[in-house]
Structures are given as C-alpha cells and as structure tokens.
Amino acid sequence: MRKEHAAKLPRKKEDIDFEIAFYENILKETPDFIEALIVVGDLYTRAGLWQKGLDVDLKLSRLRPEDPVVFYNLACSYALLNQTRAALGVLTKAIDFGYDDFEHLKGDTDLDNLLKDEHFQQYIKQLEKKKKLAR
C-alpha cells in the first residue's frame, strides 16, 4: 500500500467514491495540486482503479522528479497492472532517490508479483546489507 498517508481505516465504497469525486473536483480547478493528487492516487488504488492511479502517479513523478515516495508509489501502480519491468525500473529509481524502508516494501501487497521474484529478493537483501553497513 502507498506510503505516507493517513491511517488506513476501513471505508465503504460509497465513502471512497465520494472522496474521489471531491478530489477530482479540486483537481479540475488546480490540476497540479500535489497533496490532492497524492490523496486521489491512493483512493484510486484502494478502489481498484489501478490505471487511474498509474496516471496520477506518472503526473506526480513529473511534478516531483526526485521524490522517492512518489517513485515508490509509481512502482506499486506498475506492479498492480502487472507491468513488472517498469515497476522494477521505477522502484530502482525510488531507491536511488533515497527510499530505504525495506521492511515496508517487503510486506507491501501491491508489490506481490515483484516480491515473488528470487532475483528481486536478492537485490533487496543486498540493499539492506548496504544500509546496515552505512550506519
């Protein structure tokens, strides 16, 4: 699941739909409102609207071209759409930009298809070792 958002409380579909409409209206007036984009991207993902979530994450990656959390979320969107190669490439960028919450990454169900890959698991273990050595 996406990083750095409000507590994940169970929500009804109607509530999510209402919130999506609310943020979409805000974005009609201010399409580059980063905070609204972050929230609506998360809502799209929760609602299973993964392509819309990807579109938002791509926009955010242009608005915040070196933000590790933005690129982490973009990788999640690609992974949810089974675009594994793109997800791996973007996740590598997120790590290059400073993303290092590997515990969260290893438990993130959005990345399940990547986490099953043995080469990817080895890559994460190497990064964790580097992180420990850097301390």
C-alpha positions as CSV (number, residue, x, y, z in Angstrom):
1,M,0.0,0.0,0.0
2,R,1.1,3.5,-0.6
3,K,3.4,5.3,1.8
4,E,3.0,8.4,3.9
5,H,-0.8,8.7,4.0
6,A,-3.3,9.0,6.8
7,A,-4.1,5.9,8.8
8,K,-5.8,3.2,6.8
9,L,-9.3,2.9,8.2
10,P,-11.8,0.6,6.6
11,R,-14.0,2.5,4.2
12,K,-17.2,1.9,2.4
13,K,-17.2,2.0,-1.3
14,E,-19.6,4.9,-1.2
15,D,-17.2,6.9,1.0
16,I,-14.3,6.2,-1.3
17,D,-16.4,7.2,-4.3
18,F,-17.5,10.4,-2.6
19,E,-13.9,11.3,-1.7
20,I,-12.7,10.6,-5.3
21,A,-15.3,12.9,-6.6
22,F,-14.4,15.6,-4.1
23,Y,-10.7,15.5,-5.0
24,E,-11.4,15.2,-8.7
25,N,-13.4,18.5,-8.4
26,I,-10.5,20.1,-6.7
27,L,-8.1,19.0,-9.4
28,K,-10.3,20.4,-12.1
29,E,-9.6,23.9,-10.7
30,T,-5.9,23.2,-9.7
31,P,-4.6,20.2,-11.7
32,D,-1.1,20.4,-10.2
33,F,-2.2,20.4,-6.5
34,I,0.3,17.8,-5.3
35,E,-1.5,17.0,-2.0
36,A,-4.8,16.4,-3.7
37,L,-3.1,14.2,-6.4
38,I,-1.4,12.1,-3.7
39,V,-4.7,11.5,-1.9
40,V,-6.7,10.8,-5.1
41,G,-4.0,8.4,-6.3
42,D,-4.3,6.5,-3.1
43,L,-8.1,6.5,-3.4
44,Y,-7.9,5.2,-6.9
45,T,-5.7,2.3,-5.8
46,R,-8.0,1.5,-2.9
47,A,-10.9,1.4,-5.3
48,G,-9.1,-0.9,-7.7
49,L,-8.9,1.8,-10.3
50,W,-5.2,1.0,-11.0
51,Q,-4.9,2.6,-14.4
52,K,-6.2,5.9,-13.0
53,G,-3.8,5.5,-10.1
54,L,-0.9,5.0,-12.5
55,D,-1.9,8.1,-14.5
56,V,-1.8,10.2,-11.3
57,D,1.5,8.7,-10.2
58,L,3.0,9.4,-13.6
59,K,1.9,13.1,-13.2
60,L,3.3,13.2,-9.7
61,S,6.6,11.8,-11.0
62,R,6.8,14.8,-13.4
63,L,5.9,17.3,-10.7
64,R,8.3,15.8,-8.2
65,P,11.0,14.2,-10.3
66,E,13.3,13.1,-7.4
67,D,10.8,12.2,-4.7
68,P,11.5,8.6,-3.5
69,V,8.0,8.1,-2.2
70,V,6.4,9.3,-5.4
71,F,8.5,6.8,-7.3
72,Y,7.8,4.1,-4.8
73,N,4.1,4.6,-5.4
74,L,4.6,4.7,-9.1
75,A,6.3,1.3,-8.9
76,C,3.3,0.0,-6.9
77,S,1.0,1.2,-9.6
78,Y,3.0,-0.5,-12.4
79,A,3.2,-3.7,-10.3
80,L,-0.6,-3.8,-9.7
81,L,-1.0,-3.6,-13.5
82,N,1.5,-6.5,-13.9
83,Q,4.0,-4.2,-15.7
84,T,6.8,-5.9,-13.8
85,R,9.7,-4.5,-15.8
86,A,8.5,-0.9,-15.5
87,A,7.8,-1.5,-11.8
88,L,11.4,-2.7,-11.2
89,G,12.9,0.2,-13.1
90,V,10.9,2.8,-11.2
91,L,11.5,1.1,-7.8
92,T,15.2,1.2,-8.5
93,K,14.9,4.9,-9.1
94,A,13.0,5.3,-5.8
95,I,15.8,3.6,-4.0
96,D,18.4,5.7,-5.9
97,F,16.5,8.8,-4.7
98,G,16.7,7.6,-1.1
99,Y,13.8,5.2,-0.5
100,D,15.0,2.8,2.2
101,D,12.0,1.4,4.1
102,F,12.7,-2.1,3.1
103,E,10.5,-3.6,5.8
104,H,7.5,-1.8,4.4
105,L,8.5,-2.8,0.9
106,K,8.8,-6.5,1.8
107,G,5.3,-6.5,3.3
108,D,3.6,-4.4,0.6
109,T,0.9,-6.5,-1.1
110,D,0.9,-4.0,-4.1
111,L,4.3,-5.5,-4.9
112,D,3.5,-9.1,-4.5
113,N,4.4,-10.0,-8.1
114,L,7.8,-8.5,-7.7
115,L,8.4,-9.9,-4.2
116,K,8.0,-13.5,-5.6
117,D,11.0,-13.0,-7.9
118,E,14.1,-14.6,-6.4
119,H,16.4,-12.0,-8.1
120,F,14.5,-9.2,-6.7
121,Q,14.6,-10.7,-3.2
122,Q,18.4,-11.0,-3.5
123,Y,18.6,-7.3,-4.7
124,I,16.6,-6.2,-1.6
125,K,18.9,-8.2,0.7
126,Q,22.0,-6.6,-0.8
127,L,20.4,-3.1,-0.3
128,E,19.6,-4.0,3.3
129,K,23.2,-5.0,4.0
130,K,24.4,-1.8,2.5
131,K,22.1,0.2,4.6
132,K,23.3,-1.6,7.8
133,L,26.9,-1.0,6.9
134,A,26.3,2.7,6.3
135,R,25.0,3.2,9.8
